[in-house]
């Protein structure tokens, strides 16, 4: 799995097709990077793409608030 960005609050990575974004991806990130990861949005298992995972409950709350406020923008591209 490709890591695009990481700090002590979030990880931005490319979710491969075939992994569940809610359970399998956090487990894969834990195995790769250590620590725990909280999904703040999801992609279906049969879809690959960029995902953001929070490393802390505080970061997850802030990201969830940004999604609800419309300041966290998600774009979908189909090929």
C-alpha positions as CSV (number, residue, x, y, z in Angstrom):
1,X,0.0,0.0,0.0
2,X,1.3,3.4,-0.9
3,X,1.5,6.1,1.9
4,X,1.1,9.6,0.4
5,X,1.4,11.5,3.7
6,X,1.7,10.9,7.4
7,X,2.1,12.8,10.6
8,X,1.2,12.2,14.2
9,X,-2.5,12.9,13.5
10,X,-3.4,11.4,10.1
11,X,-2.3,9.0,7.4
12,X,-3.2,9.5,3.7
13,X,-2.8,6.4,1.7
14,X,-4.0,4.6,-1.4
15,X,-6.5,1.8,-0.6
16,X,-6.1,-1.1,-2.9
17,X,-9.0,-2.8,-4.5
18,X,-10.1,-5.8,-2.4
19,X,-9.5,-4.4,1.1
20,X,-12.4,-3.3,3.3
21,X,-11.8,0.4,4.3
22,X,-13.4,0.0,7.7
23,X,-11.6,-3.0,9.1
24,X,-9.0,-4.5,6.8
25,X,-7.3,-1.2,6.0
26,X,-6.8,-0.1,9.6
27,X,-5.4,-3.5,10.4
28,X,-3.0,-3.3,7.4
29,X,-1.9,0.2,8.4
30,X,-1.3,-1.0,12.0
31,X,0.9,-3.8,10.6
32,X,2.8,-1.5,8.4
33,X,3.2,1.6,10.6
34,X,2.2,0.5,14.1
35,X,-0.4,2.3,16.3
36,X,-4.1,2.5,15.6
37,X,-6.1,4.0,12.8
38,X,-9.6,5.3,12.6
39,X,-11.5,5.6,9.3
40,X,-13.2,8.9,8.8
41,X,-14.8,8.0,5.4
42,X,-15.0,4.9,3.3
43,X,-14.6,3.4,-0.1
44,X,-16.3,0.1,-1.1
45,X,-14.2,-3.0,-1.0
46,X,-14.2,-3.3,-4.8
47,X,-12.9,0.3,-5.2
48,X,-9.4,1.6,-4.8
49,X,-8.4,5.1,-4.1
50,X,-7.0,7.7,-1.7
51,X,-8.2,7.4,1.9
52,X,-7.5,9.5,5.0
53,X,-7.2,7.7,8.4
54,X,-7.0,9.5,11.8
55,X,-4.4,8.3,14.3
56,X,-6.2,9.9,17.2
57,X,-9.8,10.3,18.3
58,X,-9.3,14.1,18.3
59,X,-8.2,14.0,14.7
60,X,-11.1,11.7,13.8
61,X,-13.5,14.1,15.3
62,X,-12.1,17.1,13.5
63,X,-12.0,15.3,10.2
64,X,-15.6,14.1,10.7
65,X,-16.7,17.7,11.5
66,X,-14.9,18.9,8.3
67,X,-16.8,16.4,6.3
68,X,-20.1,17.4,7.8
69,X,-19.3,21.1,7.2
70,X,-18.3,20.5,3.6
71,X,-14.7,21.7,4.0
72,X,-13.3,18.2,3.5
73,X,-13.9,17.6,-0.2
74,X,-14.2,14.1,-1.6
75,X,-13.9,13.6,-5.4
76,X,-14.6,10.5,-7.3
77,X,-13.2,9.6,-10.7
78,X,-14.3,6.5,-12.5
79,X,-12.2,4.8,-15.2
